[in-house]
C-alpha cells in the first residue's frame, strides 16, 4: 500500500500561504493513496503557472512542460504507452486561455486522461491579470475598468465537447474534492475536474468566503450525473450569461460510460498494444514496405 | 535519332488526373530499366488552373530535370502556350485535335511536330471519357517507340482492385492511342528500348523518409497537414495497421510537437513533419525538447515563404530560422538530405542521434526533394543499426540508490529511465532544473546545465560524418550546396565533364553541428568556390562565413519558387571559369 509520504519531495511548496492549490494538492495525494497508485505508475504532466509549480511538490514521473500545452504532452505519452496512468494539471489561464484549443480536442478524443484545472479566476504567477474565467466587471491589472467579456464556462464546454466525466470541486472542501478526484481518475475516458482555487493574493472577489456562501454539492440535491440535460442545467447555473452568482454547483456534474475511449478504438493500440512495450532494434521486413514502389 | 532517353511533360488542369498519369509514365520507364527523375508543378487549388508532370528517363544515371523537352502532352491549349518554349527543335506535341485547334502556321514554333490524337473520342469508344489520359499514355509510348506491354501490365496492376472491366477498358484505351499514332504518324526520332537493369524502386523523398522512419522503429508520428510534407502523414497513417505505430493528426502544430515530446519522454521513438509555417508554431516546444532533453525527430519540408507564400513550390529559405528557432540556446542537430537515398539513410541516423544525444533532430527537406520521384536500387539495410543511447536498467538503479535524470556527467549525457521503472522516477522540466529535475534558478547550477547541454553537441560533432566531396579533388571549381540542389549540381557536373570542364561538389549534409574543419579544408584548397542555394540571402554562405570566416568566390541564388535547372548552374560555372561558349 502506498502512503502519502511516498509522494513527498524535498521541495517546500512555494505557493502563497493559504493558496487554494494546497487543497487540490492534498486531494490529489489523497486520491493517489486511496487508489493505491505507486509513484512510478503515474505520469503527471504540468503546465506553466502557479498550478504547474506543483510539479516540484509531488513525487511521481513528472513532465513540467510549456504554458498551455499539458494536454498534448499527456496525449503523446498516453498514445505511446496507454498502460501508463496519466494525469494532466493546469491552471485556468493555462488550460482555458492559451490551451483552450487543446482542451476541446482532448475532450472529443476521450483518451483515459484526468485533467485537473486549478481555477483561481486570475493570472497569479504573472501578478494578477484577468483570466478566461475572471468574472465580468472584475477589475484587474489588465482590465483596470473591469472585464468586458463573459467568463468561459468550462463545465458546459466540456459536456458539449464530449468529455465523459465532468466535475467541479472547491479546494476549501478537500473531502469532497478527494472523492471527486478518485471518481474522475477511476473513470475510463477523459475526466475534467475544474477546481475553484482561491488566489489569496490577487483575487479579492472570489475568496474562500465568497465560495463558502455559494458552493453546494449536487449529489446531495439528488442530481443525476448520467442525465445530460440535467447536467447542462447544472453547468449553466454558474458562471452564466445573466450574471447570477448566487449558487455554485460542485461535485460530479456529468458522467457517462456510453462511449469507448480513444485507446480502445485506435487501430494500432488495439492490434499491437502499447508501442513502447514492443521491442525496438528488430528491423521489420522491408519487402512489405517497398512492394508498392516497384 | 535520340536513343534511350526522353524528357516528357504532361499538362492540363488540376483535377484531370495529371499526377496519376505522370506517375504511371515514370513507373513504366523505371520498369523498362530506365533511370527516372520526375517532378510536378501545381498551384494551390484542387480544380482548374494548370498542373504539369515532368518525367526524364535515360539509360544512364539521371540526377535531375533538364530544360529541353522531347514530348509534350497537352490536355488543353494553355499547356501548349505555357510550355512551347521548353521544346527542343524537332520535339513533339500530343493533343486532342478534335478539341484543341493548333495551326502550325500560327504557332510561335515551326520546328516542332504536331500529333493530333482524338483523346476524348478514343477514350469514350474504349468505355469512358475518364480514360482520356490513358489514351495519351498509349500515344506517348507509340511515339517514343517503347514497349506497349509494359504499359499494359502496369495498368493491369494499378487497376487490379477495380476489377477486370476497368483493367480491360484501360488497356483498350491505351491501345487505341498507341495504334492511332502508329497508324498515322512517323515518329520523331526518339526510341526507347527495353533495358536490362537491376530492379529499382520509384519513390519520393517524403516516402523515403517515411520508410526510413519505420525502419528506425518510429512508434509515434504526429502531424498537421501542410504541403509539402502531408504525404508523409498519409504514408505513415497507411502503415499504422501493419506496424506497431500510432499516427495522430493533431489539432495544430503546437499540439503536434508537444505530443511528439510526450511520446519521446515515455520512450517511444517519435517523429513529426511540417513546413515552415507549422514549424514557426512549434518553435517554443523545440526549445522544450532541448531543455527537457527529450528525443524527437522533426521533418521541416521548406516551401517559399514568408507566411503562406507559394504553398506548392520550392525554396530553401528556412535554414537560418531552423538553426536559430526558439528562445534561448537549445541544442539541436540539423541535417539536410539531398536526394531520395539521403532521405532514407539520414532519417534512420536522425532517430539514433536524437536518442543518443537526447535532443531534437531536424531533417530539412523542401518541395523539390520531398515530392520528386527518383528510382533507386533497393535500400541496403544490412549495416543499419538501432542505437538508443544510454538507459539504466532496474539492476543499475538498484546499485545506484538514487537516480538523477539530469545527472552531470563528463560527456553531458545523463542516462534515461522510463516509467514504470520503480527507482527511475524523475521530473522532466521546461524550467531550468537541478540534477533531479526540480526547478532551479541557482547561478552555478544554471551554468552547469547550459554547459552540459552544449557539451552533447560537441560530442555529436565527433560522430557526425564529414560532408562528402563529389568529383575530382583538383577540380577547376568547387560547388557547395545543401539539400535538394544536389540533383541539379550533380547533373551539371556530368555535363561540364563531357564539355571538358571539371567541377566538384561539397554537399553540406549536417548544418548543425557544422563541419567547419572539412568545409575550411575544402574551401581553402579549392581553385574557385561557388555556393548554390534556392534562396535570396545566401543562408549557407552566411553560415559558412560565421563558422569558418571564409567567403565563397561566387553565389548562385534562385528564389522564384522553382528548383535549379542544371543549365543555370552550368552557365554560372562557365562565367566563373570565363569559358566563352554558351551551352
Contacts between the chains, C-beta under 8 A, distances in Angstrom:
chain1	res1	chain2	res2	distance
A	9	B	438	7.3
A	10	B	438	8.0
A	11	B	438	5.6
A	38	B	420	7.8
A	38	B	422	7.4
A	39	B	425	5.2
A	40	B	419	6.1
A	40	B	420	4.6
A	40	B	421	6.4
A	40	B	422	4.7
A	40	B	423	8.0
A	40	B	424	7.2
A	40	B	425	5.3
A	41	B	419	7.3
A	41	B	420	5.1
A	42	B	419	7.9
A	43	B	266	6.8
A	43	B	419	5.7
A	45	B	262	7.1
A	48	B	430	7.3
A	53	B	439	7.6
A	55	B	427	5.9
A	55	B	429	7.2
A	55	B	439	7.6
A	56	B	427	7.1
A	56	B	438	4.9
A	56	B	439	5.8
A	59	B	425	6.3
A	60	B	425	6.6
A	61	B	419	4.4
A	61	B	420	7.8
A	61	B	425	5.7
A	61	B	426	6.8
A	61	B	427	7.9
A	62	B	426	7.4
A	62	B	427	4.0
A	62	B	428	6.9
A	62	B	437	7.4
A	63	B	262	7.1
A	63	B	265	5.6
A	63	B	292	7.3
A	63	B	427	7.5
A	63	B	428	4.8
A	63	B	429	8.0
A	64	B	427	6.3
A	64	B	428	7.0
A	64	B	429	4.6
A	64	B	430	5.7
A	64	B	431	6.3
A	64	B	439	7.4
A	65	B	258	6.6
A	65	B	261	7.3
A	65	B	288	6.1
A	65	B	292	7.6
A	65	B	430	5.5
A	66	B	258	7.0
A	66	B	284	5.9
A	66	B	285	6.1
A	66	B	288	5.5
A	66	B	430	5.7
A	69	B	254	6.5
A	69	B	255	7.7
A	69	B	258	4.4
A	69	B	285	6.8
A	69	B	288	8.0
A	71	B	255	7.9
A	72	B	250	6.9
A	72	B	254	7.1
A	72	B	255	4.1
A	72	B	256	7.7
A	72	B	258	3.5
A	72	B	259	4.7
A	72	B	262	6.7
A	73	B	258	4.9
A	73	B	259	7.1
A	73	B	261	5.9
A	73	B	262	3.8
A	73	B	265	7.3
A	74	B	262	6.2
A	75	B	248	7.5
A	75	B	250	7.9
A	75	B	255	7.5
A	75	B	259	5.3
A	75	B	262	6.4
A	76	B	220	6.4
A	76	B	222	7.0
A	76	B	248	7.8
A	76	B	258	6.8
A	76	B	259	3.4
A	76	B	260	6.0
A	76	B	261	6.5
A	76	B	262	2.8
A	76	B	263	4.0
A	76	B	264	7.7
A	76	B	265	7.8
A	76	B	268	8.0
A	76	B	270	7.0
A	77	B	262	3.9
A	77	B	263	6.5
A	77	B	265	6.2
A	77	B	266	4.7
A	78	B	262	7.7
A	79	B	220	6.4
A	79	B	246	4.7
A	79	B	248	6.3
A	79	B	259	7.3
A	79	B	263	6.7
A	80	B	219	6.3
A	80	B	220	5.1
A	80	B	246	6.7
A	80	B	262	7.3
A	80	B	263	4.1
A	80	B	266	5.2
A	80	B	267	7.2
A	80	B	268	3.6
A	80	B	270	7.4
A	81	B	266	5.0
A	81	B	267	7.3
A	81	B	268	7.3
A	81	B	419	7.3
A	84	B	266	6.5
A	84	B	419	5.7
A	84	B	420	7.1
A	101	B	251	5.8
A	101	B	252	6.3
A	101	B	255	7.6
A	102	B	251	6.7
A	102	B	254	7.8
A	102	B	255	5.7
A	104	B	251	7.8
A	105	B	250	7.5
A	105	B	251	4.1
A	105	B	255	7.1
A	266	B	246	6.4
A	267	B	240	5.6
A	267	B	241	5.3
A	268	B	240	4.8
A	268	B	241	7.1
A	268	B	243	7.8
A	268	B	244	6.3
A	268	B	245	5.8
A	268	B	246	5.1
A	268	B	247	7.6
A	269	B	246	6.5
A	271	B	241	6.9
A	272	B	244	4.0
A	273	B	244	7.8
A	275	B	219	3.7
A	275	B	220	6.4
A	275	B	244	5.4
A	275	B	245	6.8
A	275	B	246	5.8
A	275	B	268	5.2
A	276	B	219	6.6
A	276	B	266	6.0
A	276	B	267	4.5
A	276	B	268	5.0
A	276	B	418	7.1
A	278	B	219	7.3
A	278	B	244	4.6
A	280	B	217	4.1
A	280	B	219	7.7
A	280	B	269	6.7
A	280	B	386	5.7
A	280	B	388	6.6
A	281	B	217	6.8
A	281	B	386	4.1
A	281	B	388	7.5
A	283	B	215	5.8
A	283	B	217	7.8
A	283	B	381	6.3
A	283	B	384	6.6
A	283	B	386	7.5
A	284	B	214	6.7
A	284	B	215	7.2
A	284	B	243	6.2
A	286	B	211	7.8
A	286	B	215	7.0
A	286	B	378	7.4
A	286	B	379	7.0
A	286	B	381	6.1
A	288	B	242	6.6
A	289	B	211	5.3
A	289	B	214	6.2
A	289	B	215	7.7
A	289	B	239	7.5
A	290	B	201	5.5
A	290	B	211	7.2
A	290	B	378	6.5
A	290	B	379	7.9
A	293	B	201	3.9
A	293	B	202	5.8
A	293	B	203	4.7
A	293	B	207	7.0
A	294	B	30	8.0
A	294	B	31	7.4
A	294	B	199	6.6
A	294	B	200	7.8
A	294	B	201	5.9
A	294	B	202	7.5
